[in-house]
Amino acid sequence: MDTGRDGDVLSHVLATYRSERAVTARFSLSAPWALHSTGVDGPLIRLCTGAPYWIAVAGAEPVQVAPHDIAMLPQGGAHTVSSAPGLAPAPFRTLIEAHSVGRHGDHPIVFAHGGGGATTELFSLHLWIPAQGLGSIIASLPPLIVLRQAQIPTTASLAQAMETLVNQTVAQRPGWQLSAARMADLLLVHILCEHLHAAPHESSPADPASRVGRLRGLDDESIARAMSLMHERPGHPWSVATLAQASYLSRTIFSERFRALVGVTPMHYLGSYRMTLAAEKLRNRQLNLHQVAESVGYASEKAFSRAFQRWTGLTPSAYARRHGAG
């Protein structure tokens, strides 16, 4: 496999999913304790120091997370964290609301909770990534990824970086919000890179057999080539036939392999990426509507607007007003 091309594809894919901001939190939790989250919008990264803890996502057995292991819920799904399995959880939301200052995300969240036993210091990063969209790389990941310090050497340095970041944001020095967002993006990239190259059982305890999704497509040289071309030239009039030819596969084999590995058809994947890219351009207001449409392969503003509204539920102009920077 051409690992250089793999890296290029992953960079192209992740470049579109820059977080708008990152909500940081530090919780001092003394055993026994258990907290349930109904889920958040966007990836959630957790690590701990002190005593280990357990994390359980819906439909899966609880997984123990050791100090300096990194756990990520890519879709921010509902989950329970606890000092031991089987404890009745309190709602996270109640404690967060009691200790939040101002608008959610404007300030780090810090609180202590529990029964006074062994203490777990739990550090959290919640990434606000707009316009992930159907079929994005985030949506294709398993509900829980755990990087084990004992199995993946770089985990220790990533954990230290995250712990330092959260502690610095608690002090709220000037520039902390931008620093948190950029460091969170860097952590996300590293976690996904490690997940890509780890054996399934090493990083996806909640779904060890699941390798379907964008990352699995990067494991195949021919499919990675097609994905790279779509990301490098999203405005090109690609078809299944031209992508198959560029991948040195027959049209039938290419279509079947792409869907089996990536989870969607090549044209669905291309359409999703084009809309995600268009959403970023609309948010940044760098181009007018015609230029945005043209940059993602639409000669007609009308056709682009229809496709964009199907994808987001909003017209391009309404989306730009709601999500635009500045």
C-alpha positions in Angstrom: 0.0 0.0 0.0 1.2 3.5 -0.8 1.3 4.9 2.7 2.4 8.3 1.4 -0.9 8.6 -0.5 -2.8 7.3 2.5 -1.4 10.2 4.5 -2.4 12.7 1.8 -6.0 11.4 1.7 -6.4 11.5 5.5 -5.0 15.1 5.5 -7.4 16.1 2.7 -10.3 14.5 4.5 -9.6 16.0 7.9 -8.8 19.4 6.6 -12.5 20.0 6.1 -13.4 19.2 9.6 -11.7 21.9 11.6 -13.4 22.5 14.9 -15.0 25.9 15.5 -14.1 25.7 19.1 -13.4 23.2 21.8 -15.1 22.9 25.2 -12.6 21.8 27.9 -13.5 20.3 31.2 -11.7 18.8 34.3 -13.6 16.7 36.8 -12.3 15.4 40.2 -14.3 12.2 40.8 -13.9 10.2 44.0 -15.2 6.6 44.2 -17.9 5.5 44.2 -19.2 7.6 41.3 -21.0 7.2 38.0 -22.1 9.8 35.5 -24.3 9.4 32.4 -24.1 11.6 29.3 -27.0 11.7 26.8 -24.4 12.6 24.1 -23.0 15.8 22.6 -22.8 17.1 19.1 -19.3 16.4 17.9 -16.3 14.3 18.9 -15.6 13.9 22.7 -12.1 13.0 23.9 -11.5 11.9 27.5 -8.4 10.8 29.5 -7.7 10.4 33.2 -5.0 10.5 35.8 -5.2 8.8 39.2 -7.6 5.9 39.5 -8.8 4.2 36.3 -12.4 4.4 35.2 -15.0 2.5 33.2 -16.8 3.7 30.1 -19.8 2.1 28.5 -21.6 3.0 25.2 -25.0 1.7 24.3 -25.1 -1.9 23.4 -21.6 -2.7 24.5 -19.9 -4.0 27.7 -18.1 -1.5 29.9 -14.5 -0.9 29.0 -11.8 0.0 31.6 -9.7 3.0 30.7 -6.3 3.2 32.5 -4.5 6.5 33.4 -3.1 8.2 30.3 -5.1 6.0 27.9 -7.1 8.2 25.5 -10.8 7.4 24.9 -12.7 9.1 22.0 -16.4 9.0 21.2 -16.2 10.2 17.6 -19.9 11.0 17.3 -20.2 12.1 20.9 -22.7 9.4 21.6 -24.6 8.6 24.8 -22.3 6.9 27.4 -21.7 6.2 31.0 -18.4 6.7 32.9 -17.9 5.3 36.4 -15.5 4.1 39.0 -16.9 0.6 38.7 -19.4 -1.1 36.4 -23.0 -1.4 37.6 -23.3 1.8 39.6 -26.4 3.9 39.2 -25.3 7.0 37.3 -26.2 10.6 38.0 -26.8 12.8 34.9 -23.8 14.7 33.7 -26.1 17.5 32.5 -27.2 18.4 36.1 -23.6 18.8 37.4 -22.5 20.7 34.3 -25.3 23.1 34.5 -24.6 23.7 38.2 -20.9 24.5 37.5 -21.1 26.2 34.1 -20.4 30.0 33.8 -22.1 31.9 31.0 -22.9 30.4 27.6 -21.9 26.8 27.1 -18.3 26.6 25.8 -17.4 30.1 26.8 -15.6 28.9 29.9 -14.0 25.6 30.9 -16.1 23.4 33.2 -14.6 22.3 36.5 -16.3 20.3 39.3 -15.8 17.7 42.0 -18.2 14.8 42.6 -18.3 11.4 44.3 -18.2 9.5 47.6 -14.7 10.4 48.9 -12.7 7.3 47.9 -10.0 6.9 45.3 -9.9 9.9 43.0 -10.0 9.9 39.2 -9.1 13.2 37.5 -11.1 13.1 34.2 -10.1 15.5 31.5 -12.4 16.2 28.5 -12.4 17.9 25.2 -15.6 18.4 23.2 -14.9 19.5 19.6 -17.5 21.6 17.8 -17.1 20.5 14.2 -19.8 22.0 11.9 -21.3 20.4 8.8 -20.1 16.9 9.3 -22.9 15.6 7.1 -24.0 12.2 6.2 -21.1 10.0 5.2 -18.4 12.0 6.8 -15.3 10.3 8.2 -16.5 11.0 11.7 -19.8 9.3 11.1 -18.1 6.2 9.8 -16.1 5.6 12.9 -17.0 3.1 15.7 -18.8 4.7 18.7 -15.7 4.3 21.0 -12.0 4.4 20.2 -9.5 3.8 23.0 -5.7 4.3 22.5 -3.8 2.3 25.1 -0.6 3.7 26.4 0.7 0.2 26.9 0.1 -0.7 23.2 0.7 2.5 21.3 3.8 4.4 22.4 2.7 7.8 21.2 -0.4 7.8 23.5 1.6 8.9 26.5 2.8 12.1 24.7 -0.7 12.8 23.3 -2.2 12.3 26.8 0.3 14.7 28.3 -0.4 17.3 25.7 -4.2 17.0 26.3 -3.7 17.2 30.1 -1.6 20.3 29.8 -4.0 21.9 27.4 -7.0 21.4 29.7 -5.1 22.7 32.7 -4.0 25.8 30.8 -7.5 26.5 29.6 -8.8 26.4 33.2 -6.6 29.4 33.9 -8.3 31.1 30.9 -5.2 33.0 29.8 -5.6 35.3 26.8 -6.0 33.2 23.6 -7.0 30.1 25.4 -10.1 29.4 23.3 -8.2 29.5 20.0 -5.4 27.4 21.5 -7.9 24.8 22.7 -9.6 24.5 19.3 -6.3 24.2 17.4 -4.8 21.7 19.9 -8.1 19.7 19.8 -7.8 19.5 16.0 -4.2 18.2 16.4 -5.3 15.6 18.9 -8.1 14.5 16.6 -5.7 14.0 13.7 -3.2 12.0 15.9 -6.0 9.8 17.3 -7.4 9.0 13.9 -3.9 8.3 12.5 -3.2 5.9 15.4 -6.7 4.3 15.0 -6.0 3.8 11.3 -2.8 1.9 11.8 -3.8 0.0 15.0 -5.2 -3.5 14.9 -9.0 -3.4 15.4 -8.9 -4.9 18.9 -6.4 -2.4 20.0 -8.5 0.8 19.4 -12.1 -0.2 18.9 -13.2 -2.2 22.0 -16.9 -1.3 21.5 -16.9 -2.7 17.9 -13.7 -4.7 17.3 -14.8 -6.1 14.0 -15.8 -2.8 12.5 -13.4 -1.5 9.9 -16.0 -0.3 7.4 -15.8 3.4 6.7 -13.5 6.0 5.3 -10.5 4.8 7.2 -10.9 1.3 5.9 -10.9 2.7 2.4 -7.4 4.1 3.0 -6.2 0.5 3.6 -6.7 -0.4 0.0 -4.3 1.2 -2.5 -6.8 1.4 -5.4 -9.6 2.8 -3.3 -7.2 5.2 -1.6 -6.1 6.5 -5.0 -9.7 7.2 -6.0 -10.4 9.0 -2.7 -7.3 11.1 -3.1 -8.3 12.1 -6.6 -11.8 13.2 -5.4 -10.3 15.3 -2.6 -7.6 16.8 -4.7 -10.0 17.7 -7.6 -13.5 17.9 -6.2 -14.8 20.1 -9.1 -13.7 17.6 -11.7 -16.6 15.8 -13.5 -15.8 12.4 -12.0 -17.8 9.3 -12.9 -17.6 5.8 -11.7 -16.0 4.9 -15.0 -13.2 7.6 -14.7 -12.5 6.8 -11.1 -12.3 3.1 -11.8 -9.9 3.7 -14.7 -7.7 5.9 -12.4 -7.8 3.1 -9.8 -6.7 0.5 -12.4 -9.8 -1.6 -11.7 -12.8 -2.6 -13.8 -15.9 -0.5 -13.1 -17.7 -3.4 -11.5 -14.9 -4.4 -9.2 -14.2 -0.8 -8.3 -17.8 -0.1 -7.4 -18.2 -3.2 -5.3 -14.9 -2.8 -3.5 -15.5 0.9 -2.8 -18.9 0.3 -1.3 -17.7 -2.7 0.7 -14.8 -0.8 2.2 -16.1 2.8 2.5 -19.7 2.0 3.2 -21.3 4.2 0.5 -21.1 4.3 -3.3 -18.3 6.4 -5.0 -20.8 9.0 -6.2 -22.4 9.3 -2.7 -18.9 9.8 -1.2 -18.0 12.4 -3.8 -21.3 14.3 -3.3 -20.9 14.3 0.5 -17.4 15.6 0.2 -18.4 18.3 -2.2 -21.2 19.5 0.0 -18.9 19.5 3.1 -16.4 21.5 1.2 -19.1 23.9 -0.1 -20.4 24.4 3.5 -16.9 25.4 4.6 -16.6 27.9 1.8 -20.1 29.3 2.6 -19.2 29.6 6.3 -16.0 31.5 5.5 -17.7 33.7 2.9 -14.6 33.6 0.7 -16.5 33.1 -2.6 -19.9 34.1 -4.0 -22.5 31.4 -4.7 -21.5 30.9 -8.3 -17.9 30.4 -7.4 -18.8 28.0 -4.6 -20.9 26.0 -6.9 -18.3 25.9 -9.6 -15.5 24.9 -7.1 -17.4 21.7 -6.2 -18.3 20.7 -9.7 -21.7 22.4 -10.4 -22.0 24.5 -13.5 -25.5 25.7 -12.4 -26.2 27.6 -9.2 -29.7 26.2 -9.2 -28.5 22.6 -9.4 -26.0 23.3 -6.6 -28.6 25.0 -4.4 -31.0 22.0 -4.8 -28.2 19.5 -3.9 -27.0 21.6 -0.9 -30.5 22.0 0.5 -31.1 18.3 0.3 -27.9 17.7 2.2 -28.3 20.4 4.9 -32.0 21.2 4.9 -31.0 24.9 4.3 -30.5 26.9 1.1 -26.9 28.0 0.7 -27.7 31.6 1.6 -29.6 30.6 4.7 -26.7 28.3 5.7 -24.2 31.1 5.2 -26.3 33.5 7.4 -26.7 30.9 10.2 -23.1 29.5 10.2 -21.0 32.2 8.6 -17.9 33.6 10.3 -17.9 37.2 11.4 
